[in-house]
Amino acid sequence: MTFTLSDWMLYTMWAVFGLMILDLLLGFIKSFWKGTLTSDFILGYLKDLLYYVIPLNFLISMFPIDPTGWILIAFFFVGGLAVAIKYLLDIIKKFK
């Protein structure tokens, strides 16, 4: 485990995907046992990929045109932290 900038970017995406998968599994188990499993459940996660994850990847792909070299990276980390907090709060809400 190293602590270079590219490693932190990778760890951010791991956190986002890890929390997203954990939220998906908890929601799936909860809805399966209640008998309320629908296709809207999975479509919500596909929408989250489109709205949260792809913009993060888009920010990083625009890095070569950033004249300062740090603005888009800062936006990436702020966005990644916001998505991770969103899923963490969703997971906590499912336990209540």
N, C-alpha and C positions, 0 to 999 in steps of 0.2 A: 504494500500500500504506500503510494507516494502522494505528494501534495503539490503537484504542479497544477497549472490552470486547466489543462486539458483533462487531468484526472478529476478535478472538482466538477467539471462540466459533466463528465461521465457519471460521477456519483450522484449528481443532481437528477439526471435522467433515470438512474436506477431507483432513486427514492420515489420519483413520480410514478414510474411503472410498478414498483413494488407496492406502494400504497394503493394504486389503482387496482391491481390484481387482488390484494387483500380485501379491499372494499367490494370488489366483484364477487369473490368467494363467500364473504359473509352475507352479502345480499342474496346470493343464489341459495345458500343453505337456509336462510331465514324464509325466503319466499317458497322454497321447495317444501319445507315442513308445514307451512301454512296452506299450501296448495294454491298459491296465487301467482305461479310462474307464468309470465307472458312474454311475448316477443319485445314489448316495450322496454323490458328490463335490459336486454342486450343492446337494443338500439340506443339507449341512453349512454352506454359506455362507448359505443362507436361515435356518438355525437361529441362526447368528451374528448376522444382522441382528435377529432377534427377541430374542436374549439380550443383545446389546451396544449396538446402535444405538438401538433404540426406547426403552430406559430412559434413555439420554442425552437424547433428545428429550422424554421425559416429565418429566425433571428441569427442563428449561428451561421447559416449559409450566406448571410449578407455581411459577415465579418470582414472580408477583404475590401469592401468599399467604405468601411468606417475610417474616417480620417484620423480619429483620435486613438483608435485601437482598444478602447475600453467601454465606450457607451453601450454598444450592443451586448457586450458581455455582462455589463451591469444589469441591463434589461432582462437578459436571459436568467441570471441568478434571482432577480426579484420575482420574475414570472414563475420560475421553477419552485421557489419557496412558497409563493402564493398557492400554486396548485397542490403542493405537498401538504400545506396547512388545510386546504379545502378538503382533501381526502382524509386527512387525520381527523378533522372535525366530523366528517361523515361517518367514519368508523366509530368514533365515540358515540355519536347519535344512535347508531344501530345497537349499541349495547344498553342504551337506556330504555 
